[in-house]
Amino acid sequence: MAKYITAQKEELKGFLSRHKSEGLTAKQIADMMKADPAVTKAPGESTVYRLIKELVEAGEIKRTVKGNSRSFLYQLTEGESCHHHLHMKCISCGRLIHMNNDESRELVEKIFKEENFELDQGAVLPGKCAGCKK
């Protein structure tokens, strides 16, 4: 079955690109899109869930667990390059931070050299962001 790029999918991707430093639940995304004046045709909540599922499967959105809960947070990835660096995830607010490729490679190589442990390039490192540490 062919996948079509709908106006609602483009609205969702545009919204997520304006909020790319935030990890948001599907409900937050749907609610925020309805209130966002930049969104001309906000999809309903069930459509947001369906579109997010498609975008996660396509690798365009990264899905992470919110803290110790059963809730998922979604965040737009940086495309194919997102699979080639490490990510840092704030365990308090859910923010996902992309490490640059050089720092990621150095850390992965150091861990392999010192611990003989091969770390996945797309791994997510939990911790607290600067805002939540305060």
SVG drawing of the C-alpha trace seen along z (x, -y; Angstrom):
<svg xmlns="http://www.w3.org/2000/svg" viewBox="-10 -32 52 38">
<polyline fill="none" stroke="black" stroke-width="0.4" points="0.0,0.0 1.4,-3.4 2.1,-6.0 0.9,-9.5 2.2,-12.7 -0.9,-14.4 -1.4,-18.0 -1.8,-16.8 1.4,-14.9 3.2,-18.0 1.6,-20.1 2.8,-17.5 6.3,-17.5 6.4,-21.3 5.1,-21.5 7.7,-19.0 10.5,-20.9 9.5,-24.0 9.7,-22.0 12.7,-19.8 14.4,-20.3 11.3,-19.0 10.1,-15.5 6.3,-15.5 3.6,-12.9 1.1,-12.3 -1.6,-14.0 0.6,-17.0 1.3,-17.2 -2.3,-17.1 -3.3,-19.7 -0.5,-22.0 -1.2,-21.8 -4.8,-22.8 -3.6,-25.9 -0.8,-26.8 -1.7,-29.6 1.0,-28.5 -0.9,-25.2 -3.7,-25.7 -5.2,-22.3 -4.6,-20.5 -5.1,-16.8 -7.3,-15.1 -5.8,-13.1 -6.3,-9.7 -4.8,-11.0 -1.7,-12.3 -1.3,-8.8 -1.5,-7.2 0.9,-9.6 3.4,-9.4 3.4,-5.6 4.1,-5.9 6.9,-8.5 8.5,-6.4 8.5,-3.3 10.0,-5.5 12.8,-6.7 11.7,-10.3 10.6,-10.5 12.5,-9.1 10.4,-7.5 11.7,-7.4 10.1,-6.5 9.2,-9.4 11.2,-8.8 10.0,-5.7 6.4,-5.9 4.6,-4.1 4.3,-7.2 6.2,-7.8 7.8,-11.0 8.3,-11.8 10.8,-14.0 11.8,-14.8 15.1,-13.2 17.8,-14.6 17.1,-12.1 19.6,-9.4 22.4,-11.3 20.5,-10.7 21.5,-7.0 25.2,-7.9 25.5,-9.7 24.7,-9.3 21.8,-11.0 21.4,-12.2 17.9,-12.0 16.9,-14.0 15.1,-11.7 13.2,-14.6 11.7,-16.5 12.3,-13.9 14.3,-16.3 16.5,-14.4 19.8,-16.1 21.8,-15.1 25.5,-14.8 27.6,-15.8 29.1,-13.0 32.7,-13.6 32.0,-13.6 29.9,-10.5 32.6,-8.6 35.3,-9.6 33.2,-8.3 32.2,-5.1 35.8,-4.4 37.0,-5.2 34.5,-2.8 35.5,-0.1 39.2,-0.6 39.0,-0.8 36.1,1.6 36.1,3.8 32.4,2.9 30.8,2.0 28.3,-0.7 25.5,-1.2 26.0,-4.5 22.4,-5.5 22.4,-4.8 20.5,-7.0 22.4,-8.1 20.1,-9.0 20.8,-11.9 19.6,-15.4 19.7,-18.4 21.0,-21.8 17.5,-23.1 16.5,-20.2 19.7,-20.1 19.0,-23.5"/>
</svg>
